[in-house]
Amino acid sequence: MDISLVERVLGAGKPFVLFHTHSATRDTIERAMASDKSIDLDICVDEFGAPYLGHSKEYYEKSGEVQPRTMPFREAIELVGEARIPAIVDCKHYDAWPAAEGAIKNIGAHRCLVHSFVTELKFHCQSSNEDYMTEWSPVRRLTEIKEKFPLTTITASCKFLPDDLLLSARYHDLLMHIREVLGNNQIDTVCLNVPDNTVSDEVIDFSLEENIILHVGIDNVDISRFSKPLIGETDTLEKASNSRLLGY
């Protein structure tokens, strides 16, 4: 019987690191598959509603980043669907959810970690111009995905939290509020988007009390200091965990 990614990580009792990339080319996807790692698929739609792999046009216009060349959407989903590795299905536009659902169906919900920035987890503790309105979805949208595909692993992202969120007791109520939003909406993992080196086993335990796993970037962190279940993310394929460690 299939079980979800989050259930596998909880069962393993230790960190598991996923591969993150903005450039989902055929070469990148095939290397991830050949090495039994994982793959990150940013899913967006253009002004005509056609899906593609990447961030929104708004993101590229505001950030100044050059939109990378990626594999055609349908070919990529079919290719990953033939594999056995986990996939991040990262919805980058509120109109891209139908395409994201199609990806989940083709890849298999038990292999998918579905991610979005969540409107209810948008805070104003720090000022920034790096906000892209098209990337926000209400938490209910993620809950609907979980209800439709129970074996998906659901990840919600926060933004604009204080950098010292995990270092000061004065934010306890804020952390409790975040955990409550996650727990009430069947969210499995959370990206707090605070400095990764502020994460500790104590903070991980705080989330695990409600069976919520932290999702943390590990490229600038010594991951060996974490002894608890954790979902990590790396920009380097070689640092990503082998999917067979979780039974894929």
GIBELCOR-V922968 format. One record per residue. RES is the residue in one letter. D_FIRST is the distance of its C-alpha to the first C-alpha in Angstrom with 2 decimals. Layout:
((RES:D_FIRST) (RES:D_FIRST))
This chain:
((M:0.00) (D:3.82) (I:6.56) (S:10.17) (L:13.01) (V:14.92) (E:12.46) (R:12.38) (V:16.18) (L:16.75) (G:14.92) (A:17.03) (G:20.07) (K:22.10) (P:22.98) (F:21.08) (V:23.41) (L:22.80) (F:25.33) (H:27.67) (T:30.05) (H:32.40) (S:32.87) (A:29.83) (T:31.73) (R:30.37) (D:31.48) (T:29.74) (I:26.39) (E:26.66) (R:27.68) (A:24.70) (M:22.38) (A:24.45) (S:24.34) (D:20.57) (K:21.45) (S:20.75) (I:22.85) (D:24.64) (L:25.39) (D:28.18) (I:28.25) (C:31.58) (V:33.78) (D:37.42) (E:40.27) (F:39.39) (G:35.76) (A:34.51) (P:31.53) (Y:31.98) (L:30.60) (G:32.74) (H:34.33) (S:36.59) (K:40.14) (E:41.30) (Y:39.68) (Y:41.48) (E:44.74) (K:44.86) (S:43.52) (G:45.56) (E:42.68) (V:42.62) (Q:39.69) (P:37.87) (R:37.23) (T:33.56) (M:31.61) (P:31.79) (F:29.05) (R:27.50) (E:27.73) (A:26.05) (I:23.06) (E:22.71) (L:23.10) (V:20.50) (G:18.09) (E:18.52) (A:17.70) (R:14.78) (I:16.55) (P:16.30) (A:18.93) (I:21.24) (V:22.03) (D:25.39) (C:27.24) (K:30.91) (H:32.62) (Y:32.31) (D:32.68) (A:29.83) (W:26.95) (P:26.59) (A:26.29) (A:23.75) (E:21.60) (G:22.00) (A:20.87) (I:17.64) (K:16.93) (N:17.85) (I:16.22) (G:12.86) (A:12.71) (H:10.15) (R:12.92) (C:15.80) (L:18.18) (V:20.56) (H:24.05) (S:27.39) (F:30.65) (V:30.94) (T:34.29) (E:34.18) (L:33.82) (K:36.86) (F:39.58) (H:43.20) (C:43.74) (Q:44.83) (S:46.60) (S:45.29) (N:45.88) (E:42.41) (D:40.90) (Y:39.43) (M:39.22) (T:36.86) (E:34.00) (W:33.80) (S:31.48) (P:31.37) (V:28.55) (R:27.78) (R:26.70) (L:23.88) (T:22.96) (E:22.85) (I:20.42) (K:18.06) (E:18.62) (K:18.05) (F:14.99) (P:13.33) (L:10.97) (T:14.24) (T:16.13) (I:19.64) (T:22.76) (A:26.25) (S:29.41) (C:32.72) (K:36.08) (F:39.61) (L:38.94) (P:41.62) (D:41.25) (D:41.86) (L:39.26) (L:37.58) (L:40.93) (S:42.92) (A:42.60) (R:44.24) (Y:40.99) (H:39.11) (D:39.31) (L:38.13) (L:35.02) (M:34.42) (H:34.79) (I:32.29) (R:29.71) (E:30.41) (V:29.95) (L:26.58) (G:25.39) (N:26.75) (N:24.91) (Q:21.30) (I:22.02) (D:19.83) (T:22.30) (V:26.00) (C:28.56) (L:31.86) (N:33.80) (V:36.31) (P:37.48) (D:34.57) (N:36.81) (T:37.19) (V:33.61) (S:33.43) (D:31.11) (E:32.88) (V:31.97) (I:28.33) (D:28.41) (F:30.01) (S:27.08) (L:24.47) (E:26.21) (E:24.51) (N:21.21) (I:22.60) (I:22.58) (L:25.67) (H:25.59) (V:28.57) (G:30.44) (I:30.97) (D:33.62) (N:36.48) (V:34.87) (D:34.49) (I:30.76) (S:31.30) (R:32.88) (F:29.61) (S:27.76) (K:25.31) (P:22.05) (L:23.34) (I:22.48) (G:25.37) (E:26.68) (T:29.13) (D:31.37) (T:31.37) (L:28.62) (E:29.54) (K:28.90) (A:25.32) (S:22.53) (N:20.68) (S:17.13) (R:16.12) (L:17.11) (L:13.94) (G:11.73) (Y:11.98))
